[in-house]
Amino acid sequence: MKNEIVLVTGASSGIGEACARLLSERGHTVILSARNKARLAALEKEFSDRGKRAIALPGDATREEEARDVVKEALKTFGAVHALVHSAGLFRMGPLEATSAEEFRQVIETNLTSLFYFLRHLLPHFYKQKHGHVIALSSIMGKQGCARETAYCASKWGLMGLLAALREEARPHGVTVTAVCPGATLTPAWDSFPKPLPEGKLMDARTVAEAVAFSLEQPALACVDELVLTPARGPIALP
């Protein structure tokens, strides 16, 4: 298995952090990006202390100029980026009529538009080197509707459409595109859940990270277009 240089967004917690940890353990060079500067710095030190190549490049994925600067600094530091694992995300739950326009906009910008920003500045590099892999964390809610998750579903369905179109557009340039669609996964996104979570029904973030690593490490002639993971004990009941 060759070492890849992987840019991981949303790397300060949840699935993004789990992906960064696992990919680092498996020998990949990891570029850590998120808004939480202190947490990224701690992760960079932790990885480096273990002899792993890692760098923290903080940035707000919902601001194009910051996404651009993260890509620019990553290329300046390593000379190349081989893969993007886009895990920046925002989960909000509530009926549509109680969702403010600002909340709706934040969910769309974080879960969908942010990927567009990173791709605008990373794809030219992928095309030039004739190699690249885009792995985006979507959701099972990007494939089915769910009451009280209208903004989240809209963002993830939009993400699936973006990835499907990009897959065809980028294929001639040697770039592969993977959508990873997990069901309920135990992350800090559930901290505001209004009742205790059902024990043993949510997947672990590392399980999703293993699916990301599996997709990344496929032979050059293969591509995992879409990978769906759901809790073995079925979906959790939402209030």
KEKEDO-215249 format. One record per residue: residue number from 1; x negated, y negated, z negated of N, C-alpha, C in turn. Coordinates in steps of 0.02 Angstrom, whole numbers, plus 50000, padded with zeros to 5 digits. Example, Ala and Ser with C-alpha at 12.3 -4.5 7.8 and 13.67 -1.06 7.14 Angstrom:
residues 2
1;49340;50284;49610;49385;50225;49610;49340;50165;49610 .
2;49358;50112;49646;49316;50053;49643;49355;49998;49606 .
//
This chain:
residues 239
1;49958;50059;50000;50000;50000;50000;49956;49938;50000 .
2;49969;49894;50047;49929;49833;50050;49955;49780;50002 .
3;49910;49738;49980;49928;49683;49937;49961;49629;49978 .
4;50020;49607;49957;50055;49553;49990;50053;49491;49946 .
5;50055;49433;49977;50060;49370;49941;50134;49351;49943 .
6;50165;49351;49883;50238;49345;49879;50258;49283;49840 .
7;50299;49241;49870;50327;49183;49836;50394;49203;49806 .
8;50399;49198;49740;50460;49217;49704;50492;49154;49676 .
9;50553;49138;49697;50589;49082;49669;50633;49107;49612 .
10;50652;49062;49567;50690;49083;49509;50650;49129;49464 .
11;50584;49119;49463;50539;49167;49431;50533;49159;49356 .
12;50566;49110;49327;50557;49098;49256;50601;49139;49210 .
13;50651;49175;49239;50696;49215;49197;50735;49264;49240 .
14;50770;49308;49208;50817;49353;49242;50786;49397;49295 .
15;50821;49406;49349;50798;49450;49403;50734;49423;49435 .
16;50729;49357;49442;50669;49328;49472;50607;49345;49431 .
17;50611;49338;49365;50554;49355;49323;50539;49429;49327 .
18;50591;49471;49327;50580;49543;49332;50546;49561;49397 .
19;50565;49528;49452;50532;49540;49516;50459;49520;49514 .
20;50446;49461;49486;50376;49437;49482;50334;49485;49441 .
21;50361;49508;49385;50323;49555;49342;50308;49620;49378 .
22;50359;49649;49409;50349;49714;49441;50302;49709;49501 .
23;50310;49657;49541;50267;49649;49600;50195;49638;49578 .
24;50185;49601;49524;50117;49590;49498;50088;49657;49474 .
25;50127;49696;49438;50104;49761;49414;50084;49806;49472 .
26;50118;49799;49528;50105;49842;49586;50050;49815;49631 .
27;50016;49762;49608;49956;49739;49642;49966;49682;49691 .
28;50027;49655;49695;50039;49600;49741;50018;49534;49708 .
29;49999;49486;49748;49986;49418;49725;50053;49382;49720 .
30;50065;49351;49663;50131;49322;49651;50126;49246;49642 .
31;50167;49210;49680;50174;49138;49673;50239;49126;49636 .
32;50235;49099;49576;50292;49090;49532;50322;49021;49541 .
33;50386;49017;49558;50417;48951;49566;50485;48950;49532 .
34;50497;48896;49497;50561;48881;49463;50555;48812;49434 .
35;50607;48789;49399;50604;48722;49370;50570;48721;49301 .
36;50570;48777;49267;50543;48780;49198;50467;48784;49199 .
37;50434;48727;49195;50361;48725;49201;50326;48763;49145 .
38;50350;48756;49084;50318;48788;49027;50321;48864;49034 .
39;50379;48889;49053;50387;48962;49060;50344;48988;49116 .
40;50341;48953;49172;50298;48975;49228;50225;48976;49208 .
41;50203;48924;49171;50134;48921;49149;50117;48981;49104 .
42;50164;48999;49061;50153;49056;49016;50148;49121;49056 .
43;50190;49129;49106;50188;49189;49148;50123;49192;49189 .
44;50102;49135;49216;50039;49133;49253;49981;49156;49209 .
45;49978;49131;49148;49924;49150;49103;49928;49224;49085 .
46;49988;49247;49072;49997;49318;49056;49973;49363;49113 .
47;49993;49347;49174;49973;49388;49231;49898;49383;49241 .
48;49870;49323;49238;49798;49313;49248;49757;49349;49195 .
49;49782;49349;49133;49746;49383;49079;49743;49459;49091 .
50;49789;49484;49130;49789;49556;49148;49748;49569;49211 .
51;49716;49517;49237;49675;49525;49297;49715;49523;49362 .
52;49776;49496;49360;49818;49492;49419;49814;49422;49449 .
53;49821;49418;49515;49821;49352;49549;49891;49323;49546 .
54;49895;49264;49516;49960;49231;49511;49949;49156;49502 .
55;49997;49117;49526;49994;49045;49518;50064;49019;49507 .
56;50071;48971;49462;50135;48939;49449;50141;48876;49490 .
57;50194;48871;49529;50207;48811;49569;50279;48788;49554 .
58;50288;48748;49502;50355;48727;49483;50389;48686;49538 .
59;50454;48691;49540;50492;48651;49589;50566;48665;49583 .
60;50606;48616;49599;50679;48622;49600;50700;48646;49669 .
61;50725;48707;49673;50742;48736;49738;50798;48699;49773 .
62;50836;48659;49737;50891;48622;49768;50870;48556;49798 .
63;50806;48540;49794;50779;48479;49823;50730;48497;49878 .
64;50746;48478;49939;50706;48501;49996;50633;48480;49990 .
65;50620;48419;49967;50551;48396;49963;50511;48438;49913 .
66;50543;48463;49861;50507;48504;49812;50496;48575;49840 .
67;50545;48602;49876;50535;48666;49909;50479;48662;49960 .
68;50477;48607;49998;50424;48596;50046;50356;48594;50013 .
69;50352;48558;49957;50288;48552;49923;50264;48618;49893 .
70;50311;48659;49870;50292;48725;49844;50261;48768;49899 .
71;50294;48768;49957;50268;48807;50014;50200;48780;50036 .
72;50194;48714;50040;50132;48683;50061;50074;48700;50014 .
73;50087;48697;49949;50035;48712;49899;50017;48786;49899 .
74;50067;48829;49909;50054;48901;49913;50008;48917;49972 .
75;50021;48887;50029;49979;48900;50088;49909;48870;50079 .
76;49906;48813;50046;49841;48782;50033;49799;48826;49986 .
77;49831;48857;49937;49796;48897;49886;49773;48964;49914 .
78;49817;48999;49950;49802;49067;49971;49790;49075;50046 .
79;49807;49025;50085;49797;49029;50156;49851;49065;50194 .
80;49894;49099;50157;49949;49137;50188;50002;49153;50135 .
81;50062;49163;50158;50116;49192;50118;50146;49247;50161 .
82;50155;49306;50133;50181;49362;50172;50255;49375;50161 .
83;50280;49355;50103;50351;49369;50088;50379;49317;50041 .
84;50445;49306;50049;50483;49263;50004;50535;49305;49969 .
85;50533;49306;49903;50586;49337;49864;50626;49280;49833 .
86;50685;49268;49859;50725;49209;49838;50776;49232;49787 .
87;50761;49215;49723;50804;49235;49668;50834;49176;49631 .
88;50819;49116;49653;50850;49058;49621;50926;49063;49626 .
89;50960;49056;49571;51032;49064;49573;51068;49032;49515 .
90;51133;49022;49523;51174;48992;49472;51242;49027;49471 .
91;51262;49050;49412;51325;49087;49404;51374;49044;49363 .
92;51431;49029;49392;51484;48993;49357;51549;49030;49366 .
93;51588;49034;49313;51651;49072;49315;51708;49027;49293 .
94;51764;49032;49328;51823;48993;49310;51870;48988;49369 .
95;51934;48975;49357;51982;48969;49413;51965;48909;49457 .
96;51984;48914;49520;51966;48862;49568;51991;48793;49546 .
97;52053;48789;49520;52081;48724;49503;52045;48691;49444 .
98;52008;48731;49405;51971;48704;49349;51898;48692;49366 .
99;51879;48707;49428;51810;48696;49450;51803;48627;49479 .
100;51758;48588;49451;51748;48520;49476;51710;48521;49542 .
101;51716;48468;49580;51679;48463;49642;51604;48466;49630 .
102;51582;48437;49575;51511;48439;49559;51487;48509;49543 .
103;51527;48547;49505;51509;48617;49490;51506;48658;49553 .
104;51555;48649;49597;51556;48686;49660;51494;48671;49701 .
105;51477;48606;49705;51418;48585;49743;51355;48615;49714 .
106;51348;48616;49648;51288;48643;49616;51279;48717;49632 .
107;51334;48755;49631;51330;48827;49645;51309;48838;49718 .
108;51340;48802;49764;51323;48810;49835;51250;48790;49848 .
109;51229;48734;49819;51161;48710;49831;51109;48758;49802 .
110;51123;48786;49743;51075;48830;49710;51073;48898;49744 .
111;51129;48926;49760;51132;48995;49786;51124;49001;49861 .
112;51137;48947;49898;51136;48951;49971;51089;48900;50003 .
113;51101;48837;49989;51062;48785;50022;50988;48788;50005 .
114;50973;48808;49944;50902;48813;49923;50863;48861;49967 .
115;50893;48916;49988;50858;48963;50032;50845;48930;50099 .
116;50893;48893;50125;50884;48856;50187;50823;48810;50183 .
117;50817;48775;50126;50760;48729;50117;50693;48766;50121 .
118;50687;48821;50085;50625;48859;50086;50610;48887;50155 .
119;50661;48913;50187;50651;48942;50253;50630;48890;50305 .
120;50656;48830;50301;50638;48778;50349;50562;48766;50350 .
121;50531;48773;50292;50460;48758;50286;50415;48820;50286 .
122;50445;48878;50276;50405;48940;50275;50408;48978;50341 .
123;50464;48974;50376;50470;49013;50437;50418;48996;50490 .
124;50400;48933;50501;50347;48919;50550;50282;48956;50535 .
125;50266;48963;50472;50206;49001;50452;50215;49075;50467 .
126;50273;49102;50450;50287;49172;50465;50283;49185;50540 .
127;50311;49141;50579;50311;49150;50652;50240;49146;50680 .
128;50201;49101;50653;50132;49094;50677;50090;49156;50662 .
129;50099;49185;50603;50060;49245;50586;50093;49309;50611 .
130;50153;49302;50642;50189;49359;50671;50205;49413;50619 .
131;50217;49390;50558;50233;49436;50504;50264;49397;50447 .
132;50314;49425;50417;50344;49394;50359;50405;49434;50337 .
133;50422;49427;50274;50480;49464;50248;50520;49416;50203 .
134;50583;49408;50218;50628;49368;50177;50673;49416;50140 .
135;50669;49414;50073;50712;49455;50031;50751;49408;49987 .
136;50816;49407;49994;50859;49361;49956;50904;49400;49910 .
137;50909;49377;49848;50955;49407;49800;51024;49380;49812 .
138;51066;49421;49842;51136;49404;49849;51174;49434;49791 .
139;51230;49466;49803;51271;49494;49750;51323;49539;49781 .
140;51350;49584;49741;51407;49622;49764;51465;49575;49779 .
141;51463;49515;49747;51514;49465;49761;51502;49428;49826 .
142;51450;49446;49862;51441;49424;49930;51473;49471;49980 .
143;51506;49524;49953;51538;49573;49997;51611;49584;49978 .
144;51632;49558;49921;51702;49565;49900;51722;49503;49860 .
145;51786;49490;49858;51810;49433;49820;51823;49451;49748 .
146;51821;49401;49705;51834;49412;49634;51868;49350;49605 .
147;51924;49360;49572;51959;49304;49541;51913;49270;49490 .
148;51920;49205;49485;51882;49163;49438;51808;49156;49457 .
149;51791;49178;49517;51722;49169;49541;51722;49140;49612 .
150;51766;49093;49624;51774;49067;49693;51711;49033;49717 .
151;51681;48990;49677;51620;48955;49698;51563;49004;49709 .
152;51556;49050;49662;51502;49099;49667;51511;49144;49728 .
153;51572;49169;49739;51585;49211;49798;51572;49172;49862 .
154;51594;49109;49864;51584;49069;49925;51509;49062;49939 .
155;51469;49050;49887;51397;49042;49898;51365;49106;49921 .
156;51386;49163;49894;51354;49226;49912;51378;49252;49979 .
157;51441;49241;49996;51464;49259;50064;51428;49216;50115 .
158;51418;49152;50100;51380;49109;50145;51309;49133;50152 .
159;51279;49155;50096;51211;49180;50098;51206;49241;50143 .
160;51255;49287;50138;51254;49347;50180;51258;49328;50254 .
161;51297;49277;50271;51302;49255;50340;51237;49225;50364 .
162;51205;49185;50322;51141;49156;50340;51089;49211;50354 .
163;51087;49260;50310;51038;49314;50317;51051;49356;50379 .
164;51115;49369;50394;51132;49409;50453;51110;49373;50517 .
165;51122;49308;50520;51102;49270;50579;51026;49264;50584 .
166;50994;49251;50527;50921;49245;50526;50888;49310;50546 .
167;50917;49366;50526;50888;49431;50543;50880;49438;50619 .
168;50930;49417;50656;50927;49422;50729;50881;49368;50758 .
169;50881;49310;50729;50841;49254;50754;50766;49266;50743 .
170;50749;49296;50685;50679;49303;50666;50648;49368;50689 .
171;50689;49417;50707;50664;49483;50725;50611;49481;50780 .
172;50620;49441;50833;50569;49440;50886;50502;49411;50864 .
173;50501;49378;50806;50440;49348;50781;50405;49393;50729 .
174;50430;49454;50721;50399;49499;50673;50420;49488;50601 .
175;50474;49452;50591;50498;49437;50524;50559;49480;50508 .
176;50556;49513;50450;50612;49555;50428;50651;49519;50373 .
177;50714;49537;50367;50760;49502;50321;50800;49555;50283 .
178;50799;49549;50217;50834;49596;50174;50880;49559;50126 .
179;50941;49584;50121;50988;49559;50070;50993;49612;50016 .
180;50978;49593;49954;50986;49639;49897;51049;49616;49859 .
181;51096;49662;49852;51162;49644;49825;51176;49683;49761 .
182;51156;49657;49704;51169;49693;49642;51238;49677;49614 .
183;51265;49726;49577;51323;49713;49537;51302;49682;49471 .
184;51344;49689;49420;51331;49657;49356;51264;49678;49327 .
185;51221;49629;49314;51153;49641;49290;51142;49598;49228 .
186;51111;49627;49178;51101;49591;49115;51046;49539;49123 .
187;51065;49476;49125;51019;49419;49131;51046;49362;49088 .
188;51006;49309;49079;51031;49251;49041;51093;49218;49072 .
189;51109;49234;49134;51169;49205;49165;51232;49223;49126 .
190;51229;49277;49088;51288;49299;49050;51291;49268;48980 .
191;51245;49224;48963;51242;49197;48895;51306;49161;48876 .
192;51340;49132;48925;51402;49095;48910;51465;49138;48917 .
193;51456;49203;48928;51514;49247;48934;51556;49243;48871 .
194;51622;49234;48876;51663;49219;48817;51676;49277;48770 .
195;51654;49337;48786;51665;49392;48739;51605;49440;48744 .
196;51596;49484;48695;51538;49530;48696;51537;49571;48760 .
197;51477;49579;48788;51470;49619;48849;51478;49692;48833 .
198;51508;49731;48878;51517;49803;48865;51450;49838;48865 .
199;51432;49869;48809;51367;49900;48802;51358;49957;48852 .
200;51301;49957;48885;51284;50011;48930;51315;50006;48999 .
201;51350;49952;49015;51383;49948;49080;51348;49902;49129 .
202;51302;49860;49105;51265;49816;49149;51197;49845;49167 .
203;51176;49834;49228;51110;49858;49249;51056;49814;49218 .
204;50995;49841;49214;50938;49804;49191;50907;49766;49250 .
205;50880;49707;49236;50851;49666;49290;50794;49703;49324 .
206;50758;49744;49287;50702;49781;49318;50726;49831;49371 .
207;50786;49857;49361;50815;49902;49411;50823;49867;49478 .
208;50847;49805;49475;50855;49765;49536;50786;49748;49565 .
209;50738;49733;49521;50670;49718;49544;50640;49778;49581 .
210;50655;49837;49558;50629;49897;49592;50658;49903;49662 .
211;50720;49882;49671;50750;49882;49738;50715;49832;49783 .
212;50697;49774;49755;50661;49723;49792;50592;49750;49813 .
213;50557;49782;49766;50491;49810;49782;50496;49865;49835 .
214;50548;49906;49831;50559;49959;49880;50568;49928;49950 .
215;50606;49875;49954;50618;49841;50018;50553;49812;50046 .
216;50515;49780;50002;50453;49747;50023;50401;49797;50048 .
217;50399;49855;50018;50344;49902;50030;50360;49955;50083 .
218;50412;49943;50122;50427;49989;50177;50373;49984;50231 .
219;50361;50038;50269;50313;50035;50325;50332;49981;50375 .
220;50284;49959;50413;50294;49903;50460;50350;49916;50510 .
221;50362;49978;50528;50412;49994;50578;50482;50004;50549 .
222;50489;49992;50484;50555;50001;50452;50574;49937;50416 .
223;50640;49928;50410;50665;49870;50373;50729;49889;50337 .
224;50732;49872;50274;50795;49879;50236;50835;49815;50248 .
225;50887;49820;50288;50927;49761;50303;50968;49739;50243 .
226;50996;49788;50208;51041;49772;50152;51038;49829;50102 .
227;51035;49810;50038;51032;49860;49985;51081;49840;49931 .
228;51129;49885;49916;51181;49871;49867;51170;49915;49806 .
229;51169;49885;49747;51164;49921;49685;51223;49903;49640 .
230;51256;49953;49611;51312;49939;49566;51303;49979;49502 .
231;51328;49954;49446;51324;49992;49384;51358;50060;49391 .
232;51325;50112;49367;51351;50180;49375;51418;50190;49339 .
233;51430;50151;49287;51492;50158;49248;51546;50111;49272 .
234;51536;50080;49329;51587;50039;49359;51584;49966;49340 .
235;51626;49924;49370;51623;49852;49357;51647;49836;49286 .
236;51624;49779;49260;51646;49757;49195;51710;49717;49202 .
237;51750;49716;49150;51813;49678;49152;51799;49605;49135 .
238;51820;49561;49178;51811;49489;49166;51874;49461;49134 .
239;51866;49411;49089;51924;49383;49055;51968;49343;49103 .
//
